[in-house]
Amino acid sequence: MISKDTLLSNDLFGDLNPKDWPISIDDLPPGSALVGGSVRDGLLNKLSQKPDLDFVIPINAIKFSENLSKKIRATFIKLDEKRDIARLVINGWTLDFAGQVGENLTEDLLRRDFRINAIALKLKEKPEIYDPTGGIDDLKSKKIVAISEKNLLDDPLRILRGFRLMCELDFKLERKTKRFLKNNVDKLSNVAPERIKMEILKIVYSKWNSSIWQTYLELQLLDKWNEGDLPFLDLKRKDISSEKPLLGGSLAKLVCLLSDESLSKLTFSKNEIKRCKKLRFWVHKLNNLGLDNLSEDDRFQLHIDLEEDMPSFILFLKDKDTGAWLKRWKDPSDPLFHPSSPLNGHLLQKNFRIPPGPFLGELIRYLSKEKAYGRFFTDKEALEVARKWTLENSPFM
């Protein structure tokens, strides 16, 4: 009679579909095992078409990976020379190879972060699931349990990763693990900014349920990088009432989690910082003045600044306004939510003999605003409006 463990191992091996991998299992040295996210996600039936594959091998991983990259013509990346970790990238696949830590696979797995990440699939003639810490039971009970506090401190990024896994998997943090995270939040300061940024991006792109909101506030994970100038309250209410991740929720969460200064310190791009600054500015203006008290110029500038990120701004509006605003934003022909000039710059230069420069830009902005508020409907009317404005404002006349 076939045991449950054997059936589970066979099912997981079949779901991982090694025939589609860019390498053959025969390419791997004896004693190799698949570990980490692909094993966990396979057991949860959440595998993507090309899952990231993490291998533990009992020989020099960097040297092995470099040789394998030449054989399969993959891009070779040395990730961590000290910890003997390398990566191969080929045809949309990412394969990481790490040298086994300790004398055997058990020692390696016992040094990992959480029990759900310490499950291995031994890649031998008959694949075998190996779970020395009880990670499979944690998957069944939907909880995240740290193997030890010391393991978290070996790489403090794991403190943030525990919360990220909670967000992505919709699991709960075990009580002792939550205490580990909370007691060691200050250790995140020792982690490279680029690594923190990658975890935060995964966090903001995941869906948060009510438990996650509460846990975040309890752990105070990012207080060091957050001035606390924007409230979570509206986002919390709207996120947990939606069956799908919020449209625009990622940027809205980001401005609530990190200050503009921290975005820079954590190596976010200039474009990401610019978008967050604009969103933050208009949310503050909304909170201070109220939507109904924004001037016509303010409303127009808001739609210019946030045309791409309007769904994020809408999350901060009162419920009575969100539906109408989202409907208008989804209409590409809406002249206020998608501002554009009715006449192009070349035509305006030709008709009114205006040289390129700030004055032409002011005219185009004026025409865009007049169009946005429905003050003309044809190109002929737009030309007449442009002529009058040019006569009244031209420094060349």
N, C-alpha and C positions, 0 to 999 in steps of 0.2 A: 504494500500500500504506500502511495506517495505521500510524504509528509506535507503539512501546510507550508512549512518554510521552503520546501522544494518547489511547490506550486507557485508561491509568491515570487521566488527567485526567477522561475521560468517566465512568469507573467511580466515581471519588470524587464527582464532581458528582451522579451519580445516587443514590449512597448518602446524600448529604447532603439530598437531596430538597427543593430550594428551594421547591417548590410548597406545602410545609407551613409554611414560614417565615411569621412574622407581618408580614414586609415583602416587597416585590417587589424583585428585583435592579434593576429600572428606577428604584427610589427612590434608589439609591446613585449618587454622582457618578462620572464616568468615571475609570478608574485605581484603583478600589477593589479590595481583595483580602481574602479570608478567610484568617486566620492562626491559629496557636496550637493549642490542644487539640483542637478539632473536626476540623481537618485531620489532625493526628497520629492521633487515634482513628479517623477514617475510614479511613486507610491501614492501620490495625491491625485493622479490622473490629470495633471496640469502641464504635461510636456508640450513644448512648442515644437514646430516642425524641425528646427535646427537648434536643439538645446545646446547651451555651453557645456562642454565636457571637461571635467576636472579629474585628472589621473594622478594617483600616487604610485611611484615606481621605486623599486629597491636599489636603483643605481643612480649615477650622476644624471640628474634630470636635464640640466642645461646642455651638457654635451650630447646627451641622447636626442634632445629636441632639435638641436642644430643639425645633427646628422639626418634625422627624419625629415626635416624641412627640405633638405636637398633631394631626398628620395621622392617626396610627393609634391615638390615645387610649391611649398607654402611659405608665407612670410614668417620669419623667425623674430621673436621679440624676447630679449632677456629682461624678465620682470624684476627679479630680486636675486642678485648673485649670492648674497649672504645666506638667504634661506633656500637657495637652489630651486628657483621657480622660473619657468620659461613658458612662452605662449606661441602657438602656431595659429595663423589665420589663413583660411583657404575657402573660397567659394561660399562665403557667408557663414562658415563654421568657425568657432573659436575653441581651441583645445589648449588647456593648461596642463603642464606637467610639473609635479613637485616631487623632490626627493623625499623618500620616506623618513619621517622624524622618529628617532628611537630605534630599538632593535627589531621591532616587528610592527605589523599593521595595527595591532591593539594599542601599542604605545602611541602611535601616530594619532589615532582617532581620539584617544583620551586627552590629547593636548588641544583639541579643537574647541570652538566657542560654545555651541549649543548642541544638545543631544540630537535634535532633528537634522543637524548638519554632520553628525558623526556616524552616519550609516554608510556602509560601503557595499559595493557589489564586486566580489572577487571574480576576476576575469580568468577563470580556468576552464578546463574542458566542460565541466558542468558548473555554470555560473552559480554563485552562492552569496546570498545576502548575509552580511555580517554586521551585527548591531550590539556592540558591547555595552552601550550606555542606556539602552531603552528608548531610543529615538522613535521607533515605530509606535510604541505605546503613546508617546507624546503627539504623534501625528493623528492618532485615533481620537485623543482627548482634546486636540486643538490647543495645545499649550506650548510655550517656549520656556525651556529649562536650561540654564547654564550648567555646563559640566563642572566648573568651579570658578570661584572669584579670581583665583590666580590666573586662570586661562584668559579671562577677560582683560586683565591688566597686562598680560604679555603683549597684547595689541589693543590699546584702548579704543580703537575704532569699533571694536566689537560691542562697546556700550551703545553706540548709535545704531549699530547693525541689529541689535536685539529689538529695538523699537521699529526699525524699518521692516523686519520680518513680520512683526505684529501687524503692521499696516498692510503689507502685501498679501499675507496669508489669512488675515482676519482671525488670528489666534489671540490668546491671552497670555500675558506674562505670569509665570508662576511667582508666588509671593516672595520667596527668597531671592529669585532672580531679579525681580523688580527692585528689591532692596539693594542688591549688588549694583545695579545700574545707577540708582539714585545716589548711593554713597560715593560713587567714583566719577560722577559727571565732570569734575574738575580735571580729570586725567585726559579728557579730550583735547586739552590745550597742547598736549605732546604729540598730536597726530598731524601729519602733513595736511595743509589746507586743501590741496587737490583731492585727497582721499575723502575728507569730510564733505566736500562739495558733491562728490559722486553719490554718497549715501543720501544727502539731503534731496538731490534731484529725484532719486528713487522714492523717497518719502513723499514728496509733494505730488508726484504723479500717481500715487496709490489712493484708493478710496479709504476715507476715514469713517469708522462707525462711532457711535456715541462713546463706547468704551475707550477707543483710541484717543479721542479728544480729551477725555478725563485723565488718561494715563500721561499724555503729553504735559498737561498742566501740572500734574503731580510730580513728574520726574524733573521738570525744568531743564530739559536737555540742552536747549540752545539759548538759555538766558544770557550767557556771556556775549552772544552775538546779536542780541535783540534788545532794542530800546523799549519795547512794549508799547509803541505808540499807536498800534492798530489793534482793535479788538477781534477776537475769534468768534464772538457770539453769533453773528448773523451767518457766518460760514458754517459753523457747527450745526445750526438749525437746518440750513438748506442742504448740507451734505448728507446728513443722516436720513433726510426725507426723500432722497433720490435713489432710485434703483441702479442708476448708472453713475460713474464718476462725473463730477461736475464739469460742465463745459466751462473752461477758463479757470477751474479750481486750482490748477497748479500754480499759476502766477499769483493768484489771490493768496494762497497759502504761503508762498515764498515771501511776500511783502509783510505778512504777519509774523513769520518765523525769524527773518533777518533784517537788520537795519541796512541802509545803503552803504555805510562804511564797512559793515561786515561782508556784504556781497563782494566788495573789492578785496578785502583781506582773504576771502575764501576762493579767490581766483575766478569768479564769474566773469563772463565776457563783458566788454564795453556795451554791447547791444543788450544783453540781459539786464545789466545795471541801469541802462537808460530806460528800458521798458518798466522796470520796477519803480524808478524814480517818478516817472510820469503817472503811473497808477497810484502811487502813494500820495503824490501832490493832489490829484483830483479826489481821492477818497477823503483826504483831510479837508479839502474845500467843501465837499458834499456834507461832511459831518459838521462843519462850522457854519455854513450858510443854509443848507437844505437845498434840495433839488429845485424847488419852485422859486428860489431867490437868486439862482444863477442868471446873470445877464445874458442877453442874446449873443454878445461876443464871447462870453465864457462858454456857453453851450456849444457854439461853433468850434472854438479852440479845443474843447474837450473831445469832440468827435474827430478832429484832425489828429490830436495826440494819441487817442486810444482806439482808432479805427480797427487795428489788428487785435487789440486786447479788450475790446468792449465787453465780451462775456465775463471777464474777470471783474470789471467795474460793476457790472449788473448785479453781481453777487452781494454787493454792499448796499444796493437799493432796498427800499421798503417793498414788501410783498406786492402791494398794489401796483407798483411800477414795473416789476421785473418782466412780466409776460409781454407787455406792450413793447418794451425796449428790445427784448430778445427777438420778437417778431420783426420789428423794423430793421434790426441789425442783419437778420437773415435775408432781407430783401436787398439784393445788390443794386437795385435801381433807386433806393431811398436816397435823396440828395443831401440830407442832413447826416445820416449815419455813415454814408460813404461819399464825402465831399469831393467834388471835382469841378474844374472850370469848364464852362460850356464852350469856351473858345481857347484854342491853343496859343502858345506864346508867339509862334511864327506869324500867325494871322494877325495878332494884335500889333506886332512890330510893323508889319506891312501896312496895315490900315491907318495906324496912328503915328508911324515913324518914331517908335519908341526904341531906344537902344536897350540891349540886355542889361540887367542890373536890378537893384532894389526896387526902383519905381515900377518896373514891369511885374515884379513879384507881388507888390502891393495891389496892383490892378487885378492880377489873377486871383489873389485871395479875396478881394472885394467881390468879384464876379462869382466866385465859388460860394461865398456866403449868401449873396442875393439869390442865387439859384437854390441854395439849401432851404431858404425860407419862402420859396415860391413867388418871387417878385417878378419873374418873367418866365416865359415858356418856350420861346422860339429863339433861333440864332439871330434873327433880325432884331428882336427886342434886346438880346444880350449885347449886340453891337451898339445899339443906341444908349444903353446903360453905360457901356464902356466909354463911349464918346463923351457923354456928360461928365463922367467921373474924371476923365483925362483933362477936359477943359478946366474943371474946378481945382485939380490938384497938380497939374503938370508943372514941373520946374523948368520945362523947356519952352513954354509958351511966352 
